[in-house]
Amino acid sequence: QVQLQESGGGLVQTGGSLRLSCAASGRALSAYSMGWFRQAPGKEREFVAACNWSGHDPHYDDSVKGRFTISKGNAKTSVYLEMNGLKPEDTAVYYCNIEAYYNSYWGQGTQVTVSS
């Protein structure tokens, strides 16, 4: 079974930075992308950023484009999200995600809180 573990969340002031990390264990059959989603209180889970398994071809939601950067570790089983210029509206639980042709995998989430 594939397991994902997020870390790096915390409390920062507006304009601050955080680096989220996600480590995957186990094997994901036909995995082709890895990325991040987030969910704010009372809202649905939304896409943040993703890239292909090699760490190329990044995609970002317009709300974070130019502020967040996604990257993969050398072993391609880790993914990172560098967040700069954080805003209160970025406050959410951030979830790591792996997409495969026959399954999706999710972590437990890490809390990011941005104070104004």
PDB file as gemmi writes it, atoms N, CA and C in Angstrom:
CRYST1    1.000    1.000    1.000  90.00  90.00  90.00 P 1                      
ATOM      1  N   GLN A   1       0.837  -1.192   0.000  1.00  0.00           N  
ATOM      2  CA  GLN A   1       0.000   0.000   0.000  1.00  0.00           C  
ATOM      3  C   GLN A   1       0.879   1.252   0.000  1.00  0.00           C  
ATOM      4  N   VAL A   2       0.453   2.255  -0.739  1.00  0.00           N  
ATOM      5  CA  VAL A   2       1.167   3.516  -0.802  1.00  0.00           C  
ATOM      6  C   VAL A   2       0.732   4.384   0.366  1.00  0.00           C  
ATOM      7  N   GLN A   3       1.702   4.965   1.053  1.00  0.00           N  
ATOM      8  CA  GLN A   3       1.429   5.903   2.125  1.00  0.00           C  
ATOM      9  C   GLN A   3       2.177   7.200   1.866  1.00  0.00           C  
ATOM     10  N   LEU A   4       1.525   8.326   2.158  1.00  0.00           N  
ATOM     11  CA  LEU A   4       2.100   9.645   1.980  1.00  0.00           C  
ATOM     12  C   LEU A   4       2.126  10.365   3.316  1.00  0.00           C  
ATOM     13  N   GLN A   5       3.218  11.050   3.589  1.00  0.00           N  
ATOM     14  CA  GLN A   5       3.388  11.774   4.842  1.00  0.00           C  
ATOM     15  C   GLN A   5       3.822  13.208   4.550  1.00  0.00           C  
ATOM     16  N   GLU A   6       2.969  14.168   4.912  1.00  0.00           N  
ATOM     17  CA  GLU A   6       3.293  15.575   4.738  1.00  0.00           C  
ATOM     18  C   GLU A   6       3.948  16.142   5.991  1.00  0.00           C  
ATOM     19  N   SER A   7       4.754  17.178   5.803  1.00  0.00           N  
ATOM     20  CA  SER A   7       5.348  17.901   6.916  1.00  0.00           C  
ATOM     21  C   SER A   7       5.689  19.313   6.458  1.00  0.00           C  
ATOM     22  N   GLY A   8       5.977  20.191   7.407  1.00  0.00           N  
ATOM     23  CA  GLY A   8       6.431  21.534   7.092  1.00  0.00           C  
ATOM     24  C   GLY A   8       5.407  22.626   7.282  1.00  0.00           C  
ATOM     25  N   GLY A   9       4.177  22.272   7.616  1.00  0.00           N  
ATOM     26  CA  GLY A   9       3.174  23.287   7.858  1.00  0.00           C  
ATOM     27  C   GLY A   9       3.457  24.051   9.141  1.00  0.00           C  
ATOM     28  N   GLY A  10       2.744  25.152   9.318  1.00  0.00           N  
ATOM     29  CA  GLY A  10       2.933  25.957  10.512  1.00  0.00           C  
ATOM     30  C   GLY A  10       2.206  27.273  10.419  1.00  0.00           C  
ATOM     31  N   LEU A  11       2.545  28.168  11.334  1.00  0.00           N  
ATOM     32  CA  LEU A  11       1.947  29.497  11.427  1.00  0.00           C  
ATOM     33  C   LEU A  11       2.955  30.537  10.974  1.00  0.00           C  
ATOM     34  N   VAL A  12       2.566  31.348   9.995  1.00  0.00           N  
ATOM     35  CA  VAL A  12       3.429  32.408   9.488  1.00  0.00           C  
ATOM     36  C   VAL A  12       2.622  33.686   9.316  1.00  0.00           C  
ATOM     37  N   GLN A  13       3.320  34.807   9.256  1.00  0.00           N  
ATOM     38  CA  GLN A  13       2.687  36.087   8.995  1.00  0.00           C  
ATOM     39  C   GLN A  13       2.504  36.302   7.502  1.00  0.00           C  
ATOM     40  N   THR A  14       1.591  37.194   7.156  1.00  0.00           N  
ATOM     41  CA  THR A  14       1.403  37.568   5.764  1.00  0.00           C  
ATOM     42  C   THR A  14       2.743  37.982   5.146  1.00  0.00           C  
ATOM     43  N   GLY A  15       3.031  37.455   3.957  1.00  0.00           N  
ATOM     44  CA  GLY A  15       4.284  37.723   3.280  1.00  0.00           C  
ATOM     45  C   GLY A  15       5.389  36.748   3.601  1.00  0.00           C  
ATOM     46  N   GLY A  16       5.166  35.860   4.548  1.00  0.00           N  
ATOM     47  CA  GLY A  16       6.162  34.892   4.940  1.00  0.00           C  
ATOM     48  C   GLY A  16       6.244  33.712   3.990  1.00  0.00           C  
ATOM     49  N   SER A  17       7.109  32.763   4.338  1.00  0.00           N  
ATOM     50  CA  SER A  17       7.372  31.600   3.491  1.00  0.00           C  
ATOM     51  C   SER A  17       7.336  30.316   4.301  1.00  0.00           C  
ATOM     52  N   LEU A  18       6.961  29.234   3.636  1.00  0.00           N  
ATOM     53  CA  LEU A  18       7.015  27.891   4.190  1.00  0.00           C  
ATOM     54  C   LEU A  18       7.408  26.930   3.084  1.00  0.00           C  
ATOM     55  N   ARG A  19       8.029  25.811   3.465  1.00  0.00           N  
ATOM     56  CA  ARG A  19       8.359  24.742   2.532  1.00  0.00           C  
ATOM     57  C   ARG A  19       7.712  23.458   3.028  1.00  0.00           C  
ATOM     58  N   LEU A  20       6.741  22.960   2.276  1.00  0.00           N  
ATOM     59  CA  LEU A  20       6.082  21.708   2.602  1.00  0.00           C  
ATOM     60  C   LEU A  20       6.816  20.545   1.956  1.00  0.00           C  
ATOM     61  N   SER A  21       6.845  19.413   2.664  1.00  0.00           N  
ATOM     62  CA  SER A  21       7.474  18.208   2.158  1.00  0.00           C  
ATOM     63  C   SER A  21       6.488  17.056   2.223  1.00  0.00           C  
ATOM     64  N   CYS A  22       6.621  16.121   1.290  1.00  0.00           N  
ATOM     65  CA  CYS A  22       5.815  14.914   1.282  1.00  0.00           C  
ATOM     66  C   CYS A  22       6.688  13.755   0.860  1.00  0.00           C  
ATOM     67  N   ALA A  23       6.708  12.693   1.663  1.00  0.00           N  
ATOM     68  CA  ALA A  23       7.468  11.491   1.362  1.00  0.00           C  
ATOM     69  C   ALA A  23       6.515  10.330   1.140  1.00  0.00           C  
ATOM     70  N   ALA A  24       6.722   9.591   0.063  1.00  0.00           N  
ATOM     71  CA  ALA A  24       5.900   8.442  -0.277  1.00  0.00           C  
ATOM     72  C   ALA A  24       6.643   7.154   0.038  1.00  0.00           C  
ATOM     73  N   SER A  25       5.924   6.186   0.579  1.00  0.00           N  
ATOM     74  CA  SER A  25       6.460   4.854   0.794  1.00  0.00           C  
ATOM     75  C   SER A  25       5.565   3.846   0.094  1.00  0.00           C  
ATOM     76  N   GLY A  26       6.128   2.699  -0.250  1.00  0.00           N  
ATOM     77  CA  GLY A  26       5.386   1.715  -1.017  1.00  0.00           C  
ATOM     78  C   GLY A  26       5.426   2.040  -2.499  1.00  0.00           C  
ATOM     79  N   ARG A  27       4.742   1.244  -3.279  1.00  0.00           N  
ATOM     80  CA  ARG A  27       4.730   1.392  -4.731  1.00  0.00           C  
ATOM     81  C   ARG A  27       3.347   1.807  -5.218  1.00  0.00           C  
ATOM     82  N   ALA A  28       3.325   2.731  -6.152  1.00  0.00           N  
ATOM     83  CA  ALA A  28       2.105   3.161  -6.817  1.00  0.00           C  
ATOM     84  C   ALA A  28       2.152   2.684  -8.260  1.00  0.00           C  
ATOM     85  N   LEU A  29       1.305   1.750  -8.604  1.00  0.00           N  
ATOM     86  CA  LEU A  29       1.282   1.194  -9.944  1.00  0.00           C  
ATOM     87  C   LEU A  29       0.880   2.262 -10.956  1.00  0.00           C  
ATOM     88  N   SER A  30       1.715   2.445 -11.974  1.00  0.00           N  
ATOM     89  CA  SER A  30       1.452   3.378 -13.065  1.00  0.00           C  
ATOM     90  C   SER A  30       1.282   4.820 -12.597  1.00  0.00           C  
ATOM     91  N   ALA A  31       1.966   5.199 -11.510  1.00  0.00           N  
ATOM     92  CA  ALA A  31       1.910   6.580 -11.055  1.00  0.00           C  
ATOM     93  C   ALA A  31       2.508   7.511 -12.106  1.00  0.00           C  
ATOM     94  N   TYR A  32       1.848   8.638 -12.349  1.00  0.00           N  
ATOM     95  CA  TYR A  32       2.329   9.542 -13.384  1.00  0.00           C  
ATOM     96  C   TYR A  32       2.452  10.991 -12.930  1.00  0.00           C  
ATOM     97  N   SER A  33       1.910  11.336 -11.763  1.00  0.00           N  
ATOM     98  CA  SER A  33       2.058  12.695 -11.288  1.00  0.00           C  
ATOM     99  C   SER A  33       2.021  12.734  -9.768  1.00  0.00           C  
ATOM    100  N   MET A  34       2.534  13.820  -9.225  1.00  0.00           N  
ATOM    101  CA  MET A  34       2.542  14.042  -7.795  1.00  0.00           C  
ATOM    102  C   MET A  34       2.287  15.527  -7.566  1.00  0.00           C  
ATOM    103  N   GLY A  35       1.523  15.840  -6.523  1.00  0.00           N  
ATOM    104  CA  GLY A  35       1.220  17.245  -6.325  1.00  0.00           C  
ATOM    105  C   GLY A  35       0.559  17.546  -5.000  1.00  0.00           C  
ATOM    106  N   TRP A  36      -0.059  18.718  -4.949  1.00  0.00           N  
ATOM    107  CA  TRP A  36      -0.638  19.245  -3.723  1.00  0.00           C  
ATOM    108  C   TRP A  36      -2.034  19.783  -3.955  1.00  0.00           C  
ATOM    109  N   PHE A  37      -2.920  19.508  -3.004  1.00  0.00           N  
ATOM    110  CA  PHE A  37      -4.234  20.112  -2.914  1.00  0.00           C  
ATOM    111  C   PHE A  37      -4.358  20.773  -1.548  1.00  0.00           C  
ATOM    112  N   ARG A  38      -5.376  21.596  -1.379  1.00  0.00           N  
ATOM    113  CA  ARG A  38      -5.612  22.205  -0.079  1.00  0.00           C  
ATOM    114  C   ARG A  38      -7.107  22.329   0.174  1.00  0.00           C  
ATOM    115  N   GLN A  39      -7.464  22.408   1.443  1.00  0.00           N  
ATOM    116  CA  GLN A  39      -8.852  22.550   1.835  1.00  0.00           C  
ATOM    117  C   GLN A  39      -8.950  23.514   3.009  1.00  0.00           C  
ATOM    118  N   ALA A  40      -9.650  24.626   2.801  1.00  0.00           N  
ATOM    119  CA  ALA A  40      -9.897  25.598   3.844  1.00  0.00           C  
ATOM    120  C   ALA A  40     -11.184  25.232   4.581  1.00  0.00           C  
ATOM    121  N   PRO A  41     -11.350  25.714   5.826  1.00  0.00           N  
ATOM    122  CA  PRO A  41     -12.573  25.403   6.577  1.00  0.00           C  
ATOM    123  C   PRO A  41     -13.829  25.801   5.815  1.00  0.00           C  
ATOM    124  N   GLY A  42     -14.778  24.881   5.719  1.00  0.00           N  
ATOM    125  CA  GLY A  42     -16.033  25.146   5.057  1.00  0.00           C  
ATOM    126  C   GLY A  42     -15.981  25.152   3.542  1.00  0.00           C  
ATOM    127  N   LYS A  43     -14.830  24.832   2.946  1.00  0.00           N  
ATOM    128  CA  LYS A  43     -14.689  24.825   1.502  1.00  0.00           C  
ATOM    129  C   LYS A  43     -14.274  23.442   1.011  1.00  0.00           C  
ATOM    130  N   GLU A  44     -14.463  23.213  -0.282  1.00  0.00           N  
ATOM    131  CA  GLU A  44     -14.077  21.943  -0.873  1.00  0.00           C  
ATOM    132  C   GLU A  44     -12.577  21.908  -1.135  1.00  0.00           C  
ATOM    133  N   ARG A  45     -12.044  20.706  -1.258  1.00  0.00           N  
ATOM    134  CA  ARG A  45     -10.639  20.550  -1.579  1.00  0.00           C  
ATOM    135  C   ARG A  45     -10.361  21.074  -2.983  1.00  0.00           C  
ATOM    136  N   GLU A  46      -9.274  21.840  -3.138  1.00  0.00           N  
ATOM    137  CA  GLU A  46      -8.953  22.443  -4.414  1.00  0.00           C  
ATOM    138  C   GLU A  46      -7.510  22.156  -4.818  1.00  0.00           C  
ATOM    139  N   PHE A  47      -7.295  22.144  -6.122  1.00  0.00           N  
ATOM    140  CA  PHE A  47      -5.979  21.911  -6.682  1.00  0.00           C  
ATOM    141  C   PHE A  47      -5.050  23.077  -6.400  1.00  0.00           C  
ATOM    142  N   VAL A  48      -3.790  22.776  -6.081  1.00  0.00           N  
ATOM    143  CA  VAL A  48      -2.781  23.799  -5.862  1.00  0.00           C  
ATOM    144  C   VAL A  48      -1.671  23.704  -6.911  1.00  0.00           C  
ATOM    145  N   ALA A  49      -1.002  22.553  -6.984  1.00  0.00           N  
ATOM    146  CA  ALA A  49       0.125  22.388  -7.889  1.00  0.00           C  
ATOM    147  C   ALA A  49       0.382  20.913  -8.124  1.00  0.00           C  
ATOM    148  N   ALA A  50       0.958  20.574  -9.280  1.00  0.00           N  
ATOM    149  CA  ALA A  50       1.323  19.202  -9.593  1.00  0.00           C  
ATOM    150  C   ALA A  50       2.395  19.192 -10.667  1.00  0.00           C  
ATOM    151  N   CYS A  51       3.103  18.065 -10.783  1.00  0.00           N  
ATOM    152  CA  CYS A  51       4.078  17.866 -11.838  1.00  0.00           C  
ATOM    153  C   CYS A  51       4.094  16.397 -12.213  1.00  0.00           C  
ATOM    154  N   ASN A  52       4.764  16.059 -13.338  1.00  0.00           N  
ATOM    155  CA  ASN A  52       4.853  14.657 -13.705  1.00  0.00           C  
ATOM    156  C   ASN A  52       5.839  13.938 -12.787  1.00  0.00           C  
ATOM    157  N   TRP A  53       5.949  12.622 -12.947  1.00  0.00           N  
ATOM    158  CA  TRP A  53       6.735  11.830 -12.013  1.00  0.00           C  
ATOM    159  C   TRP A  53       8.204  12.222 -11.994  1.00  0.00           C  
ATOM    160  N   SER A  54       8.720  12.727 -13.096  1.00  0.00           N  
ATOM    161  CA  SER A  54      10.106  13.158 -13.173  1.00  0.00           C  
ATOM    162  C   SER A  54      10.336  14.544 -12.576  1.00  0.00           C  
ATOM    163  N   GLY A  55       9.257  15.225 -12.188  1.00  0.00           N  
ATOM    164  CA  GLY A  55       9.381  16.557 -11.634  1.00  0.00           C  
ATOM    165  C   GLY A  55       9.326  17.663 -12.668  1.00  0.00           C  
ATOM    166  N   HIS A  56       8.939  17.342 -13.873  1.00  0.00           N  
ATOM    167  CA  HIS A  56       8.838  18.313 -14.954  1.00  0.00           C  
ATOM    168  C   HIS A  56       7.382  18.650 -15.249  1.00  0.00           C  
ATOM    169  N   ASP A  57       7.194  19.576 -16.167  1.00  0.00           N  
ATOM    170  CA  ASP A  57       5.856  19.991 -16.598  1.00  0.00           C  
ATOM    171  C   ASP A  57       4.982  20.418 -15.423  1.00  0.00           C  
ATOM    172  N   PRO A  58       5.414  21.397 -14.630  1.00  0.00           N  
ATOM    173  CA  PRO A  58       4.615  21.813 -13.477  1.00  0.00           C  
ATOM    174  C   PRO A  58       3.363  22.577 -13.888  1.00  0.00           C  
ATOM    175  N   HIS A  59       2.338  22.405 -13.100  1.00  0.00           N  
ATOM    176  CA  HIS A  59       1.089  23.148 -13.264  1.00  0.00           C  
ATOM    177  C   HIS A  59       0.687  23.748 -11.932  1.00  0.00           C  
ATOM    178  N   TYR A  60       0.135  24.953 -11.971  1.00  0.00           N  
ATOM    179  CA  TYR A  60      -0.263  25.659 -10.765  1.00  0.00           C  
ATOM    180  C   TYR A  60      -1.648  26.253 -10.927  1.00  0.00           C  
ATOM    181  N   ASP A  61      -2.390  26.274  -9.836  1.00  0.00           N  
ATOM    182  CA  ASP A  61      -3.609  27.050  -9.835  1.00  0.00           C  
ATOM    183  C   ASP A  61      -3.261  28.533  -9.958  1.00  0.00           C  
ATOM    184  N   ASP A  62      -4.109  29.293 -10.629  1.00  0.00           N  
ATOM    185  CA  ASP A  62      -3.834  30.708 -10.837  1.00  0.00           C  
ATOM    186  C   ASP A  62      -3.636  31.472  -9.522  1.00  0.00           C  
ATOM    187  N   SER A  63      -4.273  31.022  -8.457  1.00  0.00           N  
ATOM    188  CA  SER A  63      -4.194  31.725  -7.190  1.00  0.00           C  
ATOM    189  C   SER A  63      -2.810  31.662  -6.552  1.00  0.00           C  
ATOM    190  N   VAL A  64      -1.979  30.692  -6.962  1.00  0.00           N  
ATOM    191  CA  VAL A  64      -0.648  30.535  -6.376  1.00  0.00           C  
ATOM    192  C   VAL A  64       0.467  30.712  -7.391  1.00  0.00           C  
ATOM    193  N   LYS A  65       0.134  30.853  -8.653  1.00  0.00           N  
ATOM    194  CA  LYS A  65       1.136  30.979  -9.711  1.00  0.00           C  
ATOM    195  C   LYS A  65       2.032  32.189  -9.450  1.00  0.00           C  
ATOM    196  N   GLY A  66       3.340  31.979  -9.530  1.00  0.00           N  
ATOM    197  CA  GLY A  66       4.299  33.030  -9.267  1.00  0.00           C  
ATOM    198  C   GLY A  66       4.722  33.143  -7.821  1.00  0.00           C  
ATOM    199  N   ARG A  67       4.012  32.470  -6.927  1.00  0.00           N  
ATOM    200  CA  ARG A  67       4.346  32.495  -5.510  1.00  0.00           C  
ATOM    201  C   ARG A  67       4.808  31.136  -4.990  1.00  0.00           C  
ATOM    202  N   PHE A  68       4.232  30.060  -5.529  1.00  0.00           N  
ATOM    203  CA  PHE A  68       4.551  28.701  -5.085  1.00  0.00           C  
ATOM    204  C   PHE A  68       5.375  27.991  -6.153  1.00  0.00           C  
ATOM    205  N   THR A  69       6.255  27.083  -5.716  1.00  0.00           N  
ATOM    206  CA  THR A  69       7.062  26.282  -6.623  1.00  0.00           C  
ATOM    207  C   THR A  69       7.028  24.825  -6.180  1.00  0.00           C  
ATOM    208  N   ILE A  70       6.690  23.928  -7.110  1.00  0.00           N  
ATOM    209  CA  ILE A  70       6.673  22.500  -6.819  1.00  0.00           C  
ATOM    210  C   ILE A  70       7.951  21.863  -7.368  1.00  0.00           C  
ATOM    211  N   SER A  71       8.477  20.872  -6.655  1.00  0.00           N  
ATOM    212  CA  SER A  71       9.675  20.171  -7.095  1.00  0.00           C  
ATOM    213  C   SER A  71       9.665  18.755  -6.546  1.00  0.00           C  
ATOM    214  N   LYS A  72      10.466  17.875  -7.169  1.00  0.00           N  
ATOM    215  CA  LYS A  72      10.601  16.483  -6.745  1.00  0.00           C  
ATOM    216  C   LYS A  72      11.998  16.226  -6.223  1.00  0.00           C  
ATOM    217  N   GLY A  73      12.107  15.282  -5.283  1.00  0.00           N  
ATOM    218  CA  GLY A  73      13.404  14.824  -4.836  1.00  0.00           C  
ATOM    219  C   GLY A  73      14.059  13.942  -5.881  1.00  0.00           C  
ATOM    220  N   ASN A  74      15.353  13.657  -5.679  1.00  0.00           N  
ATOM    221  CA  ASN A  74      16.100  12.866  -6.657  1.00  0.00           C  
ATOM    222  C   ASN A  74      15.529  11.468  -6.851  1.00  0.00           C  
ATOM    223  N   ALA A  75      14.997  10.871  -5.790  1.00  0.00           N  
ATOM    224  CA  ALA A  75      14.423   9.535  -5.885  1.00  0.00           C  
ATOM    225  C   ALA A  75      13.021   9.538  -6.473  1.00  0.00           C  
ATOM    226  N   LYS A  76      12.444  10.706  -6.679  1.00  0.00           N  
ATOM    227  CA  LYS A  76      11.117  10.898  -7.275  1.00  0.00           C  
ATOM    228  C   LYS A  76       9.982  10.381  -6.409  1.00  0.00           C  
ATOM    229  N   THR A  77      10.275  10.023  -5.171  1.00  0.00           N  
ATOM    230  CA  THR A  77       9.243   9.593  -4.236  1.00  0.00           C  
ATOM    231  C   THR A  77       8.937  10.663  -3.199  1.00  0.00           C  
ATOM    232  N   SER A  78       9.522  11.837  -3.354  1.00  0.00           N  
ATOM    233  CA  SER A  78       9.238  12.980  -2.504  1.00  0.00           C  
ATOM    234  C   SER A  78       8.827  14.159  -3.368  1.00  0.00           C  
ATOM    235  N   VAL A  79       7.967  14.994  -2.831  1.00  0.00           N  
ATOM    236  CA  VAL A  79       7.561  16.206  -3.522  1.00  0.00           C  
ATOM    237  C   VAL A  79       7.557  17.346  -2.511  1.00  0.00           C  
ATOM    238  N   TYR A  80       7.912  18.538  -2.985  1.00  0.00           N  
ATOM    239  CA  TYR A  80       8.018  19.703  -2.128  1.00  0.00           C  
ATOM    240  C   TYR A  80       7.177  20.836  -2.695  1.00  0.00           C  
ATOM    241  N   LEU A  81       6.739  21.709  -1.823  1.00  0.00           N  
ATOM    242  CA  LEU A  81       6.028  22.906  -2.228  1.00  0.00           C  
ATOM    243  C   LEU A  81       6.617  24.084  -1.476  1.00  0.00           C  
ATOM    244  N   GLU A  82       7.375  24.918  -2.191  1.00  0.00           N  
ATOM    245  CA  GLU A  82       7.913  26.135  -1.605  1.00  0.00           C  
ATOM    246  C   GLU A  82       6.897  27.247  -1.782  1.00  0.00           C  
ATOM    247  N   MET A  83       6.472  27.828  -0.689  1.00  0.00           N  
ATOM    248  CA  MET A  83       5.430  28.837  -0.687  1.00  0.00           C  
ATOM    249  C   MET A  83       6.023  30.158  -0.227  1.00  0.00           C  
ATOM    250  N   ASN A  84       5.934  31.160  -1.074  1.00  0.00           N  
ATOM    251  CA  ASN A  84       6.424  32.497  -0.781  1.00  0.00           C  
ATOM    252  C   ASN A  84       5.289  33.502  -0.887  1.00  0.00           C  
ATOM    253  N   GLY A  85       5.481  34.643  -0.259  1.00  0.00           N  
ATOM    254  CA  GLY A  85       4.462  35.679  -0.309  1.00  0.00           C  
ATOM    255  C   GLY A  85       3.107  35.200   0.168  1.00  0.00           C  
ATOM    256  N   LEU A  86       3.096  34.478   1.271  1.00  0.00           N  
ATOM    257  CA  LEU A  86       1.861  33.862   1.758  1.00  0.00           C  
ATOM    258  C   LEU A  86       0.830  34.916   2.153  1.00  0.00           C  
ATOM    259  N   LYS A  87      -0.426  34.580   1.892  1.00  0.00           N  
ATOM    260  CA  LYS A  87      -1.562  35.436   2.178  1.00  0.00           C  
ATOM    261  C   LYS A  87      -2.523  34.713   3.109  1.00  0.00           C  
ATOM    262  N   PRO A  88      -3.352  35.455   3.855  1.00  0.00           N  
ATOM    263  CA  PRO A  88      -4.326  34.793   4.732  1.00  0.00           C  
ATOM    264  C   PRO A  88      -5.214  33.797   3.987  1.00  0.00           C  
ATOM    265  N   GLU A  89      -5.539  34.065   2.733  1.00  0.00           N  
ATOM    266  CA  GLU A  89      -6.375  33.159   1.966  1.00  0.00           C  
ATOM    267  C   GLU A  89      -5.679  31.849   1.604  1.00  0.00           C  
ATOM    268  N   ASP A  90      -4.373  31.744   1.871  1.00  0.00           N  
ATOM    269  CA  ASP A  90      -3.662  30.481   1.701  1.00  0.00           C  
ATOM    270  C   ASP A  90      -3.865  29.544   2.885  1.00  0.00           C  
ATOM    271  N   THR A  91      -4.470  30.029   3.949  1.00  0.00           N  
ATOM    272  CA  THR A  91      -4.705  29.207   5.131  1.00  0.00           C  
ATOM    273  C   THR A  91      -5.577  28.011   4.773  1.00  0.00           C  
ATOM    274  N   ALA A  92      -5.075  26.814   5.051  1.00  0.00           N  
ATOM    275  CA  ALA A  92      -5.780  25.586   4.696  1.00  0.00           C  
ATOM    276  C   ALA A  92      -4.977  24.394   5.194  1.00  0.00           C  
ATOM    277  N   VAL A  93      -5.596  23.228   5.136  1.00  0.00           N  
ATOM    278  CA  VAL A  93      -4.865  21.979   5.281  1.00  0.00           C  
ATOM    279  C   VAL A  93      -4.379  21.577   3.895  1.00  0.00           C  
ATOM    280  N   TYR A  94      -3.083  21.326   3.769  1.00  0.00           N  
ATOM    281  CA  TYR A  94      -2.478  20.976   2.497  1.00  0.00           C  
ATOM    282  C   TYR A  94      -2.248  19.474   2.431  1.00  0.00           C  
ATOM    283  N   TYR A  95      -2.695  18.864   1.334  1.00  0.00           N  
ATOM    284  CA  TYR A  95      -2.638  17.415   1.156  1.00  0.00           C  
ATOM    285  C   TYR A  95      -1.729  17.047  -0.002  1.00  0.00           C  
ATOM    286  N   CYS A  96      -0.862  16.087   0.230  1.00  0.00           N  
ATOM    287  CA  CYS A  96      -0.032  15.516  -0.818  1.00  0.00           C  
ATOM    288  C   CYS A  96      -0.843  14.494  -1.607  1.00  0.00           C  
ATOM    289  N   ASN A  97      -0.583  14.408  -2.917  1.00  0.00           N  
ATOM    290  CA  ASN A  97      -1.365  13.557  -3.806  1.00  0.00           C  
ATOM    291  C   ASN A  97      -0.476  12.870  -4.836  1.00  0.00           C  
ATOM    292  N   ILE A  98      -0.748  11.586  -5.087  1.00  0.00           N  
ATOM    293  CA  ILE A  98      -0.164  10.852  -6.206  1.00  0.00           C  
ATOM    294  C   ILE A  98      -1.301  10.387  -7.098  1.00  0.00           C  
ATOM    295  N   GLU A  99      -1.177  10.637  -8.393  1.00  0.00           N  
ATOM    296  CA  GLU A  99      -2.140  10.148  -9.372  1.00  0.00           C  
ATOM    297  C   GLU A  99      -1.544   8.992 -10.148  1.00  0.00           C  
ATOM    298  N   ALA A 100      -2.305   7.901 -10.237  1.00  0.00           N  
ATOM    299  CA  ALA A 100      -1.958   6.749 -11.047  1.00  0.00           C  
ATOM    300  C   ALA A 100      -3.162   6.401 -11.905  1.00  0.00           C  
ATOM    301  N   TYR A 101      -2.954   5.583 -12.916  1.00  0.00           N  
ATOM    302  CA  TYR A 101      -4.043   5.279 -13.843  1.00  0.00           C  
ATOM    303  C   TYR A 101      -5.194   4.526 -13.188  1.00  0.00           C  
ATOM    304  N   TYR A 102      -4.903   3.779 -12.122  1.00  0.00           N  
ATOM    305  CA  TYR A 102      -5.939   2.990 -11.471  1.00  0.00           C  
ATOM    306  C   TYR A 102      -6.235   3.426 -10.046  1.00  0.00           C  
ATOM    307  N   ASN A 103      -5.591   4.480  -9.561  1.00  0.00           N  
ATOM    308  CA  ASN A 103      -5.774   4.901  -8.180  1.00  0.00           C  
ATOM    309  C   ASN A 103      -5.279   6.320  -7.955  1.00  0.00           C  
ATOM    310  N   SER A 104      -5.801   6.950  -6.917  1.00  0.00           N  
ATOM    311  CA  SER A 104      -5.270   8.180  -6.373  1.00  0.00           C  
ATOM    312  C   SER A 104      -4.888   7.930  -4.920  1.00  0.00           C  
ATOM    313  N   TYR A 105      -3.819   8.584  -4.469  1.00  0.00           N  
ATOM    314  CA  TYR A 105      -3.333   8.399  -3.108  1.00  0.00           C  
ATOM    315  C   TYR A 105      -3.220   9.751  -2.433  1.00  0.00           C  
ATOM    316  N   TRP A 106      -3.547   9.779  -1.140  1.00  0.00           N  
ATOM    317  CA  TRP A 106      -3.602  11.029  -0.386  1.00  0.00           C  
ATOM    318  C   TRP A 106      -2.911  10.900   0.956  1.00  0.00           C  
ATOM    319  N   GLY A 107      -2.257  11.971   1.386  1.00  0.00           N  
ATOM    320  CA  GLY A 107      -1.688  12.035   2.716  1.00  0.00           C  
ATOM    321  C   GLY A 107      -2.706  12.504   3.735  1.00  0.00           C  
ATOM    322  N   GLN A 108      -2.262  12.632   4.974  1.00  0.00           N  
ATOM    323  CA  GLN A 108      -3.131  13.048   6.069  1.00  0.00           C  
ATOM    324  C   GLN A 108      -3.347  14.557   6.123  1.00  0.00           C  
ATOM    325  N   GLY A 109      -2.456  15.310   5.522  1.00  0.00           N  
ATOM    326  CA  GLY A 109      -2.562  16.756   5.495  1.00  0.00           C  
ATOM    327  C   GLY A 109      -1.686  17.429   6.533  1.00  0.00           C  
ATOM    328  N   THR A 110      -1.269  18.648   6.226  1.00  0.00           N  
ATOM    329  CA  THR A 110      -0.515  19.478   7.151  1.00  0.00           C  
ATOM    330  C   THR A 110      -1.114  20.885   7.142  1.00  0.00           C  
ATOM    331  N   GLN A 111      -1.280  21.457   8.326  1.00  0.00           N  
ATOM    332  CA  GLN A 111      -1.964  22.741   8.474  1.00  0.00           C  
ATOM    333  C   GLN A 111      -1.023  23.896   8.166  1.00  0.00           C  
ATOM    334  N   VAL A 112      -1.483  24.804   7.319  1.00  0.00           N  
ATOM    335  CA  VAL A 112      -0.802  26.063   7.055  1.00  0.00           C  
ATOM    336  C   VAL A 112      -1.730  27.190   7.480  1.00  0.00           C  
ATOM    337  N   THR A 113      -1.261  28.049   8.375  1.00  0.00           N  
ATOM    338  CA  THR A 113      -2.035  29.186   8.845  1.00  0.00           C  
ATOM    339  C   THR A 113      -1.246  30.462   8.612  1.00  0.00           C  
ATOM    340  N   VAL A 114      -1.856  31.417   7.919  1.00  0.00           N  
ATOM    341  CA  VAL A 114      -1.220  32.690   7.604  1.00  0.00           C  
ATOM    342  C   VAL A 114      -1.993  33.783   8.327  1.00  0.00           C  
ATOM    343  N   SER A 115      -1.334  34.471   9.238  1.00  0.00           N  
ATOM    344  CA  SER A 115      -1.969  35.520  10.020  1.00  0.00           C  
ATOM    345  C   SER A 115      -1.851  36.866   9.317  1.00  0.00           C  
ATOM    346  N   SER A 116      -2.845  37.719   9.508  1.00  0.00           N  
ATOM    347  CA  SER A 116      -2.862  39.030   8.892  1.00  0.00           C  
ATOM    348  C   SER A 116      -2.390  40.107   9.849  1.00  0.00           C  
TER     349      SER A 116                                                      
END                                                                             
